[in-house]
Amino acid sequence: MVAVVFVVSCKSDKNKDVPTQPEEKAKEKSETSKPNIVVIYLDDLGYGDLSSYGATAIQTPNIDALASGGVKFTNGYASSATCTPSRYALLTGMYPWRNKNAKILPGTAPLLITTEQQTLPKLLKKQGYQTSIVGKWHLGLGTGVVNWNTGIAPGPNEVGFDESYILAATQDRVPTVYIKDGHVVNLDPKDPISIDYKNNFEGEPTAISNPEMLTMKWHHGHNNSVVNGIPRIGYMKGGEAAKWSDVDMADNFLARAQDYVKTHKDGPFFLYYAMQQPHVPRTPHPRFVGASGLGPRGDVIVEADWCVGEFVKTLEEEGLLDNTLIIFSSDNGPVLNDGYYDDAVEKIGNHDQNGGLRGGKYSLFEAGTRVPFITYWKGKIKPQVSNALICQMDVLASVAKLVGTEESSTDSQELLDVLMGQSQDGRDELVIEATSRTALRSGDWLMIPPYGGKDVQEKVNIQMGNSPEFKLYNLKDDLGQNHNLAKSNPEKLKAMFDKFESLRGKDYNKIEKLKLR
């Protein structure tokens, strides 16, 4: 489910009573301050979903402005082809396949990140930062048994965030409430919340028992409790006053992110702004309904682009943009039908959400993990296109160097010069992951080892990369992965597989059966 933005702003800690010339003050400020950092992460945005990445059927001018004014990466990767693992890698700097529980989590899952682990907010807190998350979490809460009516812990606040305003899992999963610093927002104690992912509560309507309540029809996996006319995953009882308004979610998160910037502009601060678009259910605000001509999925991408524009405008109005590093990305690749009938398939037209790549969300093919990845810093980053191989997992070590420290205890690779457009020397290799299966990207090559299971998941109509035979592709010559070179280039295949096993281990094929929703 993803996109990413970093914001950097400077604050002088020199004695203001000492008179200096304007140029000296500016130099003094840049040499003694720590940058503010903001991460904006989109959810299920594909490599081809932005006009700056080649889309013609949809226009994203605000995100395009970042791409044209900064570094547009053509080989930027999420760690994984699904949301929870990618978010885990972004915040911890660790390969998610090292944690057997790093998979798509239900809303009742325990906290995936241990409170002892290194995290991006923890690292920055040690450097004097105030830290916050606004938006989607989906990394588990509590210890496995959560009382939603009292303090919910451990969660974001226990792994490095001073403040948190989140939805627990995804917009299509219960609980459908916002949680602020471990407490459900607007909860009425007389109407307590109960959540269960296996059994419904007696007398509570579902999409199956009460289809007349639906304003959105489910396709697969979304036939449990009904909230705002939308069928969800999981069962929920109570909490009526606390339930969110789906169409207002983007505005709500934007307002929270803007307020955070305004109230913490003296910094240093770290804000993780995790947007929910274009994940299902796609519920654009009425202002954006019909804006794309591609149905709700296109409309929420237009909405997300507007949100990015408004957020960047706030940075500018608060005097932060000139001192702001922006990194934009998505948690994984795209999917059209991900559980609801919402015209995503019927109205796709000539739009290629994959941008010429093969596969999509859930897939080991390129469209599963290669995503939009942009860095922007007005006046500091020279506009360019970079082919350097880089992963969101590398943010941790790179930001560490940015703020004057280092991080070498994780899988994160320090690539600050690459992020800043000062080098094209990215990673040599990267192990990518999709629903517990892994493959190797090395140089211009991608190797996918044999895996059982269906080649195409019919529910989402995506090629998964499963095959009884090895797959080997030269991505420089074959971006769409149409020509398997495993048999014609056995030497390269052996070298790739040997490297893969040295990184991943020989037990790479011990995977669980894929479950979609």
Secondary structure, 3 states (H helix, E strand, C coil): CCCCCCCCCCCCCCCCCCCCCHHHHHHHHHHHCCCCEEEEEECCCCCCCCHHHCCCCCCCHHHHHHHHHCEEECCEECCECCHHHHHHHHHHCCCHHHCCCCCCCCCCCCCCCCCCCCCHHHHHHHCCCEEEEEEECCCCCCCCCCCCCCCCCCCHHHCCCCEEEEECCCCCECCCEEEECCEECCCCCCCCCEEECCCCCCCCCECCCCHHHCCCEECCCCCCEEECCEECECEEECCHHHECCHHHHHHHHHHHHHHHHHHCCCCCEEEEEECCCCCCCCCCCHHHCCCCCCCHHHHHHHHHHHHHHHHHHHHHHCCCHHHCCEEEEECCCCCCCCCEECCCCCCCCCCCCCCCCCCCCCCCCHHHCECCEEEECCCCCCCEEECCCEEHHHHHHHHHHHCCCCCCCCCCCCCHHHHCCCCCCCCCEEEEEECCEEEEEECCEEEECCECCCCEECCCCEECCCECCCEEEECCCCCCCCCCCCCCCHHHHHHHHHHHHHHHCCCCCCCCCCCCC
